[in-house]
Amino acid sequence: MSEQGPNVKRLIAIEMARIAVPDDGCFGDGLAMMVDSERTAAVAGDARKNVAARLAILKAARDNPHGDDDEAIAADVLKWIDSPESGGGQVP
């Protein structure tokens, strides 16, 4: 993954929240991650790896109009996340 711009950073933050608070989790799960610096670092590392892997998949798509531009790809992903079609901002 290239230099992280604001769109990629937002995807990483979204992924950190997904990791920190599982589907059956609660506010306390996220809070527990935030007050434990080692857990925060581990979750951030996992989130960066997950986002990089997902961006690589999208880069390899035959109809990718953005080439290797992580920020442009991330912008399209964020547009979808923010759209009503995404199910209210829920990432599948």
PLY file of the C-alpha trace (Angstrom):
ply
format ascii 1.0
element vertex 92
property float x
property float y
property float z
element edge 91
property int vertex1
property int vertex2
end_header
0.00 0.00 0.00
1.35 3.40 -0.93
1.38 6.52 1.27
-1.89 6.64 3.19
-4.12 9.55 2.35
-7.36 10.51 4.13
-9.54 7.98 2.28
-7.26 5.03 3.05
-6.93 6.21 6.65
-10.72 6.31 6.98
-10.98 2.75 5.63
-8.39 1.67 8.20
-10.39 3.36 10.98
-13.56 1.60 9.82
-11.72 -1.72 9.76
-10.29 -1.07 13.24
-13.83 -0.56 14.54
-15.00 -3.75 12.82
-12.17 -5.74 14.43
-12.49 -4.13 17.87
-16.27 -4.51 18.13
-17.39 -7.91 16.82
-20.95 -8.45 15.54
-22.09 -9.59 18.98
-19.95 -6.97 20.73
-20.75 -3.73 22.46
-19.39 -0.28 23.27
-17.25 -1.79 26.00
-15.33 -3.88 23.45
-14.29 -0.75 21.56
-13.48 1.08 24.76
-11.35 -1.85 25.99
-9.33 -1.70 22.78
-8.84 2.05 23.03
-7.46 2.01 26.59
-5.01 -0.83 25.91
-2.16 0.58 23.80
-0.83 -2.88 22.88
-4.27 -4.02 21.70
-4.77 -0.75 19.82
-1.44 -1.24 18.03
-2.30 -4.87 17.20
-5.76 -3.94 15.90
-4.29 -1.08 13.85
-1.71 -3.42 12.31
-4.36 -6.00 11.45
-6.60 -3.30 10.00
-3.79 -1.94 7.80
-3.07 -5.45 6.51
-6.75 -6.14 5.81
-7.26 -2.85 3.98
-4.08 -3.38 1.94
-5.28 -6.87 0.95
-8.71 -5.59 -0.05
-7.23 -2.73 -2.05
-4.97 -5.24 -3.84
-8.03 -7.27 -4.81
-9.75 -4.18 -6.21
-6.58 -3.11 -8.06
-6.53 -6.49 -9.78
-10.11 -6.16 -10.99
-10.35 -6.14 -14.76
-12.61 -3.08 -14.78
-10.64 -1.06 -12.18
-10.66 2.52 -13.52
-8.10 3.75 -10.95
-5.01 1.65 -11.64
-2.74 1.58 -8.58
-4.24 4.70 -6.96
-5.16 3.56 -3.43
-6.77 6.90 -2.58
-9.08 6.86 -5.61
-10.09 3.25 -4.96
-10.67 4.03 -1.28
-12.79 7.05 -2.25
-15.06 4.79 -4.33
-15.33 2.29 -1.47
-16.23 5.10 0.94
-18.87 6.44 -1.46
-20.45 3.00 -1.44
-20.22 2.69 2.36
-21.90 6.10 2.73
-24.63 5.31 0.18
-28.10 4.01 1.03
-27.39 0.96 -1.14
-24.78 -0.22 1.35
-27.42 -0.99 3.93
-27.02 2.06 6.08
-23.26 2.21 6.16
-22.81 -1.42 7.13
-19.87 -3.09 5.46
-20.64 -6.71 4.54
0 1
1 2
2 3
3 4
4 5
5 6
6 7
7 8
8 9
9 10
10 11
11 12
12 13
13 14
14 15
15 16
16 17
17 18
18 19
19 20
20 21
21 22
22 23
23 24
24 25
25 26
26 27
27 28
28 29
29 30
30 31
31 32
32 33
33 34
34 35
35 36
36 37
37 38
38 39
39 40
40 41
41 42
42 43
43 44
44 45
45 46
46 47
47 48
48 49
49 50
50 51
51 52
52 53
53 54
54 55
55 56
56 57
57 58
58 59
59 60
60 61
61 62
62 63
63 64
64 65
65 66
66 67
67 68
68 69
69 70
70 71
71 72
72 73
73 74
74 75
75 76
76 77
77 78
78 79
79 80
80 81
81 82
82 83
83 84
84 85
85 86
86 87
87 88
88 89
89 90
90 91
